[in-house]
């Protein structure tokens, strides 16, 4: 199975953060700085709406994206990366997804700055599917 085979959008769990990636292309596009220093793609867990999970162990640059090979006026480069999958696909339960999301809520203060944070937490807790969780944190 490849990253392209997942049902998008997918949940991405890395460095105790949760985010949603709408497409495989968006998932594999980042800045050169994120790849080099961020560690985002190291031990990244992807979970699609069907509960299929893939563990990513890292990424490597393929090429720049956009005009001028992806460089902007600040010499930051947007790049396309190849994701390295670790192990076979796995089934991830709704309870495990909720645990990862609540871990992100606890560890990243940005969530609590939302005006509807208490409502968001309640709606994630009440979610009956991974699709509902994806819709609520998108």
WOKAQUI-V365428 format. One record per helix or strand. SS is the DSSP state (helix for helix, strand for strand). FROM is the first residue (numbers start at 0). TO is the last residue. If there is no record, write none. Layout:
SS:FROM:TO / SS:FROM:TO
This chain:
helix:2:4 / strand:9:13 / strand:16:20 / helix:23:26 / strand:28:30 / helix:31:37 / strand:43:46 / strand:51:63 / helix:66:69 / strand:70:70 / strand:76:90 / helix:93:106 / helix:110:112 / helix:116:125 / helix:129:136
